[in-house]
Amino acid sequence: RLWSVPFPRVYSEALAGNALLLGTTDAVVALDPATGKELWRAAVDGQARGLAIADGRIIASTHRGTIHAFGNAAGVP
């Protein structure tokens, strides 16, 4: 085991480039796969049950039917 990070509930996981993405309750969290350090967090509406990564974007769907898209906007990651 390289590292361990406690999360109360993880509904989805995806490995993309240099980040391990976790879909949790009300958030999508990116962790450094080498260290487990949190790199990024974004709020979502509900349990992030589906994650997709394409063209530098993260698409997260929740159990409430909401779809969230995250990406680089105006030069800000």
C-alpha positions, 0 to 999 in steps of 0.5 A, a space after each residue: 500500500 502506498 497511502 490511505 485516505 479516509 472517505 466516508 463514501 466513494 461512489 465512483 473512481 477514475 484514473 486520468 493522467 496525473 489524478 485519481 478522481 473520486 465521486 463522493 457525496 456532494 463533491 468530486 475530488 482529485 487526489 495525487 495517485 502517488 501520494 494521496 494528497 488532495 489536488 482539487 475539489 468541486 461541489 456537485 448536487 448529490 452523490 457523484 455516481 458516474 465519472 467520465 474524462 474526455 478532452 481535458 474535461 471531467 463529466 460527473 453525473 449524480 443520483 439526482 440526474 444532474 450532470 456537471 462538467 469541469 474543465 479549463 475555463 479562461 486559463 484557470 484549471 
